[in-house]
Amino acid sequence: MRYRTPAALLFLLWLGSFPLQCASAQDQQVNKNWDGSLTTPVHLIPLKDEFDQPIFPGETYPLPFSHRFTCAPCHAYETIRQGLHFNAGSQDTPGRPGEPWVWLDARTGTVLPLSLRGWEHTWHPRDLGLTAWDFTGLFARHMTGGGVSEVPPEEYNPDSRWEVSGRLEINCLGCHNASPWQSHSEWAKQGLRQNYRWAATAASGLGTVGGMASRLPGTWLLLDGPNPDDTEWAVVPHVEYRSELFDPKFNVYFEIADRVENSRCLTCHSATPVGLDRFQVSEDVHTAAGLRCVDCHRHDLSHRMVRGYEGEAEEYAYPESAAFSCRGCHLGEKLRPSASGPAGSLGAPRPPHPGIPAVHFERLSCTACHSGALPRSGLTRVRTSRANRLGIYGIAQWATDLPDIREPVYARDGSGMLTPRRVLWPSFWARIQGEELIPLSPQAVSEQGVGILDAEEFTARLLGLLALTPDLEGTPGIFQGGKVFTPNPDGYLEVEEAEETAADPDLFWALQSGDEVLPLIPQFDPQAELPDQDAEIRIQQVLEALAGLESGPARAAILVKQTLYVLESGYLELKEFPEAEPPVFPDLVWWDDKRTQPLLSGFQQRTVLALAGREERLTEEQVSLLLTRLSQAGEAHAYISQGRLFRLETEGALSVSEHQAAEPVSWPLAHPVRPAQQSLGIKACTDCHRENSEFFFSRVPAAGPLLTEAGEVRSAVSFMGMDRPYQQLFGLSFRVRPLLKWVLAAAALLLALLLGLVLVRVLGQSAGLIEKGE
């Protein structure tokens, strides 16, 4: 390391704090005026570390580069920090709702929508006791840096480790780096390791980063450098720069994209239907036509993004944004008289909308007919980058099925227009405090849920131990009702249809070999004159494997008919057990020297059979048991899921009721935009207006991690705030409209004939051809 003396270290500490204190003054000196050139300057610049010192790749223990100081000579960092992607923790106005962050923990059934902006039906992290450190740890994988993840030193708290990990600065290259080396996956991995100050260096491809700040003690400081006494476990994060990227003056060439590539935006803003292959997903019509996201979603140095929705110009007093809404671009409407520049500036075609009554343009947003999935019964389930952890690649699987997000529901925005939305139902455990619910952290719930929440994991662990039995010709599992349950690499169970080769007991420990399901231990008679040595060897091997389980309620044994096999000092011992009901197949049990109990209790069996192979992670029985345990301290608790509140009655029964906290959170969607031929209303009015229309009457079941029949089911019209019977009658009227048209046509023809006869008579009388009075 280049700083070797105490005096130099003290000077460095002072120097490191000086630029932070003077950052705003430094920003004042940055030339913010554009010279009019449409070219992008060559970015051949020196790298600076977080102490504003130049980086030399060949030195010992070089520090990671800092965006704040590397980009600062030309770009006002403090101005950029006020941009839409970085100001969530400091913006006073919530703005139009967007996608929330989702605190997800499948094991405890927690799906909790969070927002730093205070959007409706979301929780602010501070209300849940989440500090900036906690929040960054949860979501660094898809954060852009800056904002809440760049906490000033005076706001550090004893529970944080910012001194160890460093702050997560704005990752400018995450969007603007056109190099193919830029890797979001690497950014996510470094965030998981708490290597926040190193994440941008690793993600940009400028160098490789080793070590994990998460393994270092909280007393470690950057200036301490590597620990020579630990080079395997608590390895200090370190950088190895790619020296070939530096020129002789130690400048680095950055391939900067002024107009950001779509792939950079889609890293955090993808939303794809579940169950489709990639080739089945249609591209947004704008990107298919060659447009980029930033052609409409523009910004200046302030990074105040144009979001492009109608009403944005008035909401933010930013008149230029009106030209980049759907109406501003396609209809040429200037939504504010003061708006400068031509409307429809991208030359978008003006749609004629033949036959559509004008009232639709007053009550529906353009996206209602043109964006997202088409309405259908049950809605379309989608996975989004931020909520479902998409776009992070590697050996480990990052993407998750939960949370369950559906689209489209239609609800009114701030201007009263119907807009399509994605919807998410919350699920969480909470303490009841008067009329309020105080959510519990997944960690606290998990600690209380030992023995209740882990039934499937416990079963998978047992089967994993059984797999260590030598000479098995198959995979250990449990069998019941034509299904075999085997462990998967995630610590849960897979379910397959299978047929057993013997009698069908309630449940038996099995061995899956190809398409066959056989008993783990074949049937034999322990009282036979000649012992079955193969069977007893298998029994001993199975018991030795199960001895590796440290959390069992007793020691494992195997019951064969009325004979119990146990291990005594490593040797197999037989015990007569006449009071036992003989099992069909040799059964695995717990033995406490007095009595036996099944290796899987009745509760565990019911839970495993109900949940294995399903996305749901909880049963009502688990909820009831855990609420009982949580309430033992004298405080009432509840579980929110599937649009309902579940709590215990005084007699111990589980009750279900409505509660405001169970309301879903929704946010508008605009992409993907469908082609005109796939828009609503392109075929006829009955695309929306009929008595069973998916637009008005799609079923919207509340979704979540609880397996229950008590979940809420709504109709799409309920989100619109409209009257269902009226809309059904109005839609039914379209059934008789063709007949009504024929009736009206016949009536018009009859009226025309009558008028014709009258006209002929009048003309005849006037010409004297017809006598008056005849």
RASULQUI-V713152 format. One record per backbone hydrogen bond with DSSP energy under -0.5 kcal/mol. NH is the residue of the N-H (numbers start at 1). CO is the residue of the C=O. E is the energy in kcal/mol with one decimal. If there is no record, write none. Layout:
((NH & CO & E) (NH & CO & E))
This chain:
((4 & 2 & -0.7) (9 & 5 & -2.3) (10 & 6 & -2.6) (11 & 7 & -2.4) (12 & 8 & -2.4) (13 & 9 & -2.4) (14 & 10 & -2.1) (15 & 11 & -2.9) (16 & 12 & -2.9) (17 & 13 & -1.5) (18 & 14 & -1.8) (19 & 15 & -1.2) (20 & 16 & -0.6) (21 & 17 & -1.9) (22 & 18 & -1.8) (23 & 20 & -0.8) (26 & 22 & -2.5) (27 & 23 & -2.3) (28 & 24 & -1.3) (29 & 25 & -0.6) (29 & 26 & -1.2) (30 & 27 & -1.3) (32 & 30 & -0.7) (41 & 39 & -0.5) (43 & 254 & -0.7) (44 & 42 & -1.2) (45 & 43 & -0.8) (45 & 252 & -2.1) (47 & 250 & -0.6) (49 & 53 & -2.5) (52 & 49 & -2.2) (55 & 47 & -1.9) (57 & 55 & -0.5) (59 & 56 & -1.6) (62 & 59 & -0.6) (66 & 48 & -3.5) (70 & 66 & -2.4) (71 & 67 & -2.2) (74 & 71 & -1.6) (75 & 71 & -2.0) (77 & 75 & -1.1) (80 & 76 & -2.2) (81 & 77 & -2.0) (82 & 79 & -1.4) (83 & 80 & -2.4) (84 & 303 & -1.9) (86 & 83 & -1.7) (87 & 83 & -1.4) (90 & 87 & -1.4) (91 & 87 & -2.2) (101 & 114 & -2.2) (103 & 101 & -0.5) (103 & 112 & -3.0) (104 & 102 & -1.0) (105 & 110 & -2.5) (108 & 105 & -0.5) (109 & 105 & -0.7) (109 & 106 & -0.7) (110 & 105 & -2.5) (111 & 109 & -0.6) (111 & 427 & -3.8) (112 & 103 & -2.2) (113 & 111 & -0.6) (114 & 101 & -3.8) (115 & 123 & -2.1) (118 & 115 & -0.5) (122 & 119 & -1.5) (123 & 113 & -2.3) (127 & 124 & -1.4) (128 & 124 & -0.6) (128 & 125 & -1.4) (129 & 126 & -1.2) (130 & 125 & -2.5) (131 & 129 & -0.6) (135 & 131 & -2.8) (136 & 132 & -2.4) (137 & 133 & -2.2) (138 & 134 & -1.7) (139 & 135 & -1.9) (140 & 136 & -2.0) (142 & 139 & -1.7) (143 & 140 & -1.2) (146 & 168 & -2.8) (149 & 146 & -1.8) (150 & 147 & -1.8) (155 & 152 & -2.4) (156 & 153 & -1.7) (160 & 157 & -2.0) (164 & 161 & -0.7) (165 & 161 & -2.7) (166 & 162 & -2.7) (168 & 149 & -2.5) (169 & 167 & -1.2) (171 & 144 & -2.9) (172 & 170 & -1.4) (174 & 171 & -1.0) (175 & 171 & -0.5) (175 & 172 & -1.3) (176 & 172 & -2.4) (177 & 173 & -1.7) (178 & 176 & -0.7) (178 & 255 & -3.4) (182 & 179 & -1.5) (183 & 203 & -2.9) (187 & 183 & -1.4) (188 & 184 & -2.4) (189 & 185 & -2.3) (190 & 186 & -2.4) (191 & 187 & -1.9) (192 & 188 & -2.1) (193 & 189 & -1.4) (194 & 191 & -1.4) (195 & 190 & -2.7) (196 & 194 & -1.4) (197 & 165 & -2.5) (199 & 195 & -1.1) (199 & 196 & -0.6) (200 & 196 & -0.5) (202 & 198 & -2.1) (203 & 199 & -2.8) (204 & 200 & -2.0) (205 & 201 & -0.7) (205 & 202 & -0.7) (206 & 201 & -0.9) (207 & 201 & -1.0) (208 & 240 & -2.0) (210 & 238 & -2.0) (212 & 235 & -1.7) (213 & 193 & -0.6) (214 & 193 & -1.9) (215 & 212 & -1.2) (216 & 213 & -1.4) (220 & 217 & -1.8) (224 & 221 & -1.9) (225 & 221 & -0.5) (225 & 222 & -1.2) (228 & 226 & -0.7) (230 & 227 & -1.6) (235 & 233 & -2.0) (238 & 210 & -1.9) (239 & 62 & -0.7) (240 & 208 & -2.4) (241 & 239 & -0.5) (242 & 206 & -2.8) (243 & 241 & -1.2) (245 & 242 & -2.1) (246 & 243 & -1.6) (247 & 251 & -2.5) (250 & 247 & -2.5) (252 & 45 & -3.3) (253 & 245 & -0.8) (254 & 43 & -2.8) (254 & 252 & -0.6) (255 & 253 & -0.5) (256 & 254 & -1.5) (257 & 176 & -3.1) (258 & 256 & -0.7) (260 & 258 & -0.9) (264 & 261 & -0.9) (265 & 261 & -1.1) (266 & 262 & -2.8) (267 & 263 & -0.7) (268 & 265 & -1.3) (269 & 265 & -1.4) (270 & 266 & -0.9) (272 & 383 & -2.2) (274 & 381 & -2.8) (276 & 273 & -0.9) (280 & 277 & -1.4) (281 & 277 & -0.5) (281 & 278 & -1.4) (282 & 280 & -0.6) (285 & 673 & -1.9) (288 & 284 & -2.5) (289 & 285 & -1.2) (290 & 287 & -1.3) (291 & 286 & -2.4) (295 & 292 & -1.5) (296 & 292 & -0.6) (296 & 293 & -1.2) (297 & 293 & -2.7) (298 & 296 & -1.8) (303 & 300 & -2.2) (305 & 303 & -1.4) (306 & 298 & -2.2) (307 & 305 & -0.8) (312 & 309 & -1.8) (315 & 311 & -2.3) (316 & 312 & -2.3) (317 & 313 & -0.5) (318 & 313 & -1.5) (321 & 318 & -1.9) (322 & 319 & -1.6) (323 & 320 & -1.0) (324 & 321 & -1.6) (325 & 322 & -1.3) (326 & 308 & -0.6) (329 & 325 & -2.2) (330 & 326 & -2.8) (331 & 326 & -0.5) (331 & 327 & -1.8) (332 & 327 & -0.8) (333 & 327 & -1.4) (335 & 333 & -0.8) (339 & 336 & -1.8) (344 & 328 & -1.7) (345 & 342 & -0.5) (347 & 344 & -1.9) (351 & 349 & -0.7) (356 & 353 & -1.3) (357 & 355 & -0.6) (360 & 357 & -1.7) (361 & 358 & -1.1) (362 & 358 & -0.6) (362 & 359 & -0.8) (363 & 359 & -1.3) (364 & 360 & -2.2) (365 & 418 & -2.5) (368 & 365 & -1.0) (369 & 365 & -0.5) (369 & 366 & -1.1) (370 & 366 & -1.4) (371 & 367 & -2.1) (372 & 672 & -2.6) (378 & 699 & -0.7) (379 & 376 & -2.2) (380 & 407 & -3.4) (382 & 405 & -2.6) (383 & 272 & -2.5) (385 & 270 & -1.9) (386 & 268 & -0.6) (388 & 384 & -2.5) (389 & 385 & -0.8) (390 & 385 & -1.3) (392 & 389 & -0.5) (393 & 391 & -0.6) (398 & 392 & -0.5) (398 & 396 & -0.7) (400 & 388 & -1.9) (405 & 382 & -0.8) (405 & 403 & -0.8) (406 & 423 & -2.1) (407 & 380 & -2.1) (408 & 421 & -0.5) (409 & 421 & -1.9) (411 & 409 & -0.5) (411 & 419 & -2.1) (413 & 417 & -2.4) (416 & 413 & -1.8) (418 & 363 & -2.9) (419 & 411 & -2.9) (421 & 409 & -2.5) (422 & 667 & -2.5) (423 & 406 & -2.5) (424 & 665 & -2.5) (425 & 404 & -0.5) (427 & 111 & -2.4) (428 & 640 & -1.7) (430 & 638 & -2.5) (431 & 438 & -2.6) (432 & 636 & -2.8) (433 & 431 & -0.6) (433 & 436 & -2.9) (436 & 433 & -2.0) (438 & 431 & -2.6) (439 & 437 & -0.7) (440 & 429 & -3.1) (445 & 441 & -2.0) (446 & 442 & -2.8) (447 & 443 & -2.1) (448 & 444 & -1.4) (449 & 445 & -1.4) (450 & 447 & -0.6) (452 & 449 & -2.4) (453 & 449 & -3.0) (454 & 449 & -0.6) (455 & 452 & -0.6) (458 & 454 & -2.9) (459 & 455 & -2.0) (460 & 456 & -2.5) (461 & 457 & -2.2) (462 & 458 & -2.2) (463 & 459 & -2.4) (464 & 460 & -2.1) (465 & 461 & -1.9) (466 & 462 & -2.3) (467 & 463 & -1.6) (468 & 465 & -1.7) (469 & 466 & -1.9) (472 & 469 & -0.9) (474 & 472 & -0.6) (475 & 512 & -2.6) (477 & 510 & -2.1) (478 & 485 & -1.8) (479 & 508 & -2.5) (480 & 483 & -2.5) (483 & 480 & -1.7) (484 & 496 & -2.6) (485 & 478 & -2.9) (486 & 484 & -0.5) (486 & 494 & -2.0) (487 & 476 & -0.5) (488 & 492 & -2.5) (491 & 488 & -1.8) (494 & 486 & -3.9) (496 & 484 & -1.9) (498 & 482 & -2.8) (499 & 515 & -0.5) (501 & 517 & -1.2) (505 & 503 & -0.9) (508 & 479 & -1.7) (510 & 477 & -3.2) (511 & 518 & -3.0) (512 & 475 & -2.9) (513 & 511 & -0.6) (513 & 516 & -2.5) (516 & 513 & -2.2) (517 & 499 & -0.6) (518 & 511 & -2.5) (520 & 509 & -2.5) (526 & 524 & -0.7) (528 & 525 & -1.6) (531 & 529 & -0.6) (533 & 531 & -1.2) (536 & 532 & -2.2) (537 & 533 & -2.5) (538 & 534 & -2.2) (539 & 535 & -2.4) (540 & 536 & -2.5) (541 & 537 & -2.4) (542 & 538 & -2.4) (543 & 539 & -2.5) (544 & 540 & -2.3) (545 & 541 & -1.9) (546 & 542 & -2.3) (547 & 543 & -1.2) (548 & 545 & -1.4) (549 & 546 & -1.9) (550 & 548 & -0.6) (555 & 591 & -1.3) (557 & 589 & -2.6) (558 & 565 & -2.1) (559 & 587 & -2.9) (560 & 558 & -0.6) (560 & 563 & -3.1) (561 & 559 & -0.6) (563 & 560 & -2.2) (564 & 575 & -3.4) (565 & 558 & -3.0) (566 & 564 & -0.5) (566 & 573 & -2.5) (568 & 566 & -0.5) (568 & 571 & -3.3) (569 & 567 & -0.5) (571 & 568 & -1.8) (573 & 566 & -3.2) (575 & 564 & -2.4) (577 & 562 & -2.8) (580 & 577 & -1.5) (582 & 580 & -0.6) (586 & 521 & -0.6) (587 & 559 & -2.6) (589 & 557 & -2.8) (590 & 597 & -3.3) (591 & 555 & -2.8) (592 & 595 & -1.8) (597 & 590 & -1.6) (599 & 588 & -1.8) (601 & 599 & -0.5) (605 & 601 & -2.7) (606 & 602 & -2.5) (607 & 603 & -2.4) (608 & 604 & -2.8) (609 & 605 & -2.6) (610 & 606 & -1.6) (611 & 607 & -2.4) (612 & 608 & -2.6) (613 & 493 & -0.8) (614 & 611 & -2.7) (617 & 705 & -2.1) (618 & 705 & -2.0) (620 & 707 & -0.6) (623 & 619 & -2.0) (624 & 620 & -2.6) (625 & 621 & -2.4) (626 & 622 & -2.7) (627 & 623 & -2.5) (628 & 624 & -1.9) (629 & 625 & -1.9) (630 & 626 & -2.8) (631 & 627 & -1.9) (632 & 629 & -1.1) (633 & 630 & -0.8) (634 & 631 & -1.9) (638 & 430 & -2.4) (639 & 646 & -2.7) (640 & 428 & -3.0) (641 & 644 & -2.2) (644 & 641 & -2.2) (645 & 657 & -3.1) (646 & 639 & -3.0) (646 & 644 & -0.5) (647 & 655 & -1.8) (648 & 637 & -0.5) (649 & 653 & -3.2) (652 & 649 & -2.0) (655 & 647 & -3.4) (655 & 653 & -0.6) (657 & 645 & -1.9) (662 & 659 & -1.6) (663 & 660 & -1.8) (665 & 424 & -2.6) (667 & 422 & -1.7) (669 & 420 & -2.1) (674 & 370 & -3.4) (678 & 675 & -2.0) (679 & 676 & -1.7) (680 & 369 & -1.9) (682 & 679 & -1.5) (687 & 684 & -1.7) (688 & 685 & -1.9) (689 & 685 & -2.7) (690 & 688 & -1.2) (693 & 690 & -1.6) (697 & 693 & -3.2) (698 & 694 & -1.2) (700 & 714 & -3.4) (701 & 699 & -0.6) (702 & 712 & -3.4) (707 & 618 & -3.0) (708 & 706 & -0.9) (712 & 642 & -2.7) (714 & 700 & -2.2) (716 & 698 & -1.8) (717 & 696 & -1.8) (718 & 715 & -1.8) (719 & 715 & -0.6) (719 & 716 & -1.1) (720 & 716 & -0.7) (720 & 717 & -0.5) (721 & 717 & -0.7) (722 & 717 & -1.5) (724 & 722 & -0.6) (727 & 723 & -2.0) (728 & 724 & -2.4) (729 & 725 & -2.6) (730 & 726 & -2.9) (731 & 727 & -2.4) (732 & 728 & -2.5) (733 & 729 & -1.6) (734 & 730 & -0.5) (734 & 731 & -1.2) (735 & 732 & -1.8) (736 & 732 & -0.7) (737 & 733 & -0.7) (740 & 736 & -3.1) (741 & 737 & -2.5) (742 & 738 & -1.7) (743 & 739 & -2.6) (744 & 740 & -3.0) (745 & 741 & -2.6) (746 & 742 & -2.9) (747 & 743 & -2.9) (748 & 744 & -2.7) (749 & 745 & -2.5) (750 & 746 & -2.9) (751 & 747 & -2.6) (752 & 748 & -2.4) (753 & 749 & -2.4) (754 & 750 & -2.5) (755 & 751 & -2.7) (756 & 752 & -2.4) (757 & 753 & -2.6) (758 & 754 & -2.5) (759 & 755 & -2.7) (760 & 756 & -2.7) (761 & 757 & -2.4) (762 & 758 & -2.6) (763 & 759 & -2.7) (764 & 760 & -2.6) (765 & 761 & -2.5) (766 & 762 & -2.3) (767 & 763 & -1.7) (768 & 764 & -0.5) (768 & 765 & -0.9) (769 & 764 & -2.1) (770 & 764 & -1.3) (774 & 771 & -1.8))
